[in-house]
Amino acid sequence: MTKTTITITGKTWDEERVGEVEGPHGVARATFTTEWKGEISGTSTCWLLISYVDGDPDMPETLVGPYAGYELVEATIGDRSGTFVLAATGDHRGGVAKTALTIVDGSGTGDLAGIRGSGSYAADAMEYSMELDYEVE
């Protein structure tokens, strides 16, 4: 496995409440896009479902809740290029999104077919560092 640190820059964030309950409680669907820089460079689009359990909906940094989703990455690693999908699970609290990632088995395409690995990040802004351990067959 190769361990790398990637600088992720958020480009867009679009969130919609799809299930309202009371107060901060509810379910939201979010789509966001990013740019990757480092040993792995490229772009991605992520789709998340979020269950808010606390916080003020008018102050997103105060919201608390778990989330899960998938991120489609278009990437270049050295002279190899292709796509792969990350499965993401995490929790947002205290203004920080802590996320665990796994590369979905069989999701690699092009020169990245056979990629596997896992990683994590803690994001408190639209730019953050992701740690990723990966291997391409």
C-alpha positions in Angstrom: 0.0 0.0 0.0 1.1 3.5 -0.7 0.2 6.2 1.9 -0.4 9.7 0.5 -1.8 13.0 1.7 -4.1 14.8 -0.8 -5.1 18.5 -0.6 -8.9 18.7 -1.2 -10.5 22.0 -2.2 -14.3 22.2 -2.1 -15.7 23.9 -5.2 -19.5 23.6 -4.7 -21.9 22.6 -2.0 -25.6 22.1 -2.6 -27.8 20.9 0.3 -31.5 20.3 0.4 -33.7 19.2 3.4 -35.7 16.2 2.1 -37.2 15.2 5.4 -38.3 17.7 8.1 -39.2 16.7 11.6 -39.0 19.4 14.3 -36.3 21.9 15.3 -32.9 20.8 13.9 -34.1 17.2 13.3 -34.4 16.1 9.7 -32.7 14.5 6.7 -30.8 16.3 4.1 -29.3 15.4 0.7 -26.1 17.1 -0.3 -24.0 17.2 -3.4 -20.6 18.7 -3.5 -17.7 18.9 -5.9 -13.9 19.0 -5.2 -10.5 19.4 -6.7 -7.7 17.0 -5.7 -4.0 18.0 -5.6 -1.0 15.9 -4.7 0.1 12.4 -5.6 -3.5 11.8 -6.7 -4.9 14.7 -8.7 -8.3 15.2 -10.2 -11.9 16.1 -9.4 -14.8 14.5 -7.7 -18.5 14.7 -7.1 -19.9 13.4 -3.8 -23.5 12.6 -2.9 -24.4 12.4 0.8 -27.4 11.7 3.0 -27.3 13.5 6.4 -29.4 12.9 9.5 -29.3 16.1 11.6 -30.0 15.5 15.3 -29.0 18.9 16.8 -27.9 22.4 16.1 -29.4 25.5 14.4 -30.4 25.0 10.7 -29.7 28.7 10.1 -26.1 28.2 11.3 -24.7 25.1 9.4 -21.5 25.0 11.5 -23.6 24.2 14.6 -25.4 21.2 13.0 -24.7 17.7 14.4 -25.4 14.4 12.7 -24.1 11.3 10.9 -23.9 11.0 7.2 -23.1 8.4 4.5 -22.6 8.6 0.7 -20.5 7.9 -2.3 -17.9 10.0 -4.1 -17.0 9.5 -7.8 -13.4 10.5 -8.4 -11.8 11.2 -11.8 -8.1 10.9 -11.0 -4.6 10.8 -12.3 -1.9 8.9 -10.4 1.5 9.3 -12.1 0.9 8.3 -15.7 -2.3 6.4 -14.9 -5.8 7.8 -15.2 -9.3 6.6 -14.6 -12.1 6.8 -12.1 -13.0 5.1 -8.8 -15.7 5.4 -6.1 -15.2 6.2 -2.4 -17.8 5.0 0.1 -17.9 7.6 2.9 -19.3 7.5 6.4 -18.9 10.2 9.0 -20.2 12.5 11.6 -20.5 16.3 11.8 -20.1 18.0 15.1 -18.3 21.0 16.5 -18.0 22.4 13.0 -15.9 19.4 11.9 -16.8 16.6 9.4 -14.9 13.5 10.4 -15.1 11.0 7.5 -13.9 7.4 7.0 -13.4 6.3 3.4 -13.1 3.0 1.5 -12.5 2.6 -2.2 -15.4 0.5 -3.5 -14.1 -2.9 -4.7 -14.4 -3.2 -8.4 -15.1 0.5 -9.0 -11.8 1.4 -10.7 -11.9 2.1 -14.4 -9.3 2.8 -17.1 -5.7 2.6 -15.8 -7.1 2.6 -12.2 -8.9 -0.7 -12.6 -8.2 -2.8 -9.5 -7.5 0.2 -7.2 -8.2 -0.5 -3.5 -7.7 1.2 -0.2 -9.0 3.3 2.5 -8.5 6.7 4.2 -10.0 9.5 6.3 -10.2 13.2 6.8 -11.4 15.8 9.2 -12.8 18.9 7.4 -13.5 22.2 9.1 -13.3 24.3 6.0 -13.6 24.0 2.2 -9.9 23.0 2.0 -8.6 20.1 4.0 -6.1 17.2 3.8 -7.2 13.6 3.1 -5.0 10.6 4.1 -5.4 7.7 1.7 -3.7 4.3 1.7 -4.1 2.8 -1.8 -2.8 0.2 -4.2 -3.4 -0.2 -7.9 -2.9 -3.7 -9.4 
